[in-house]
């Protein structure tokens, strides 16, 4: 089992940047495909980005392509989400998720595919 803890959220003006971190404990994160999801008020949780165990496969939802970058440091058991050119519509609670994967190149984009979730960190982008 793995425990996930997000950090790095906050309030930022439109056009600004934030870097979210997700620290994994309990099991080595290198065995897990990792993902970021977000949920805005009165909206369903949506996929943002995912990265394979090896880091070689990465997916982004279309609305963040070119602005967000997901990365991982397996030595530190940490996954990052660098968010640039933030927009008010990026305002949401951001969740880190993990799921054990036996294939080093597998990524998942559905929340039902993830077994472990963090508590979330609030990101608010003001206009």
Secondary structure, DSSP 8 states (H G I E B T S, - for coil): --EEEEE--EEEETT--EEEEEEEESS-GGGEEEEEEEE-TTS--EEEEEE-SSS--EEE-GGGTTTEEEEEETTTTEEEEEE-S--GGG-EEEEEEEEE-SSTT----SGGG--EE---EEEEEE-
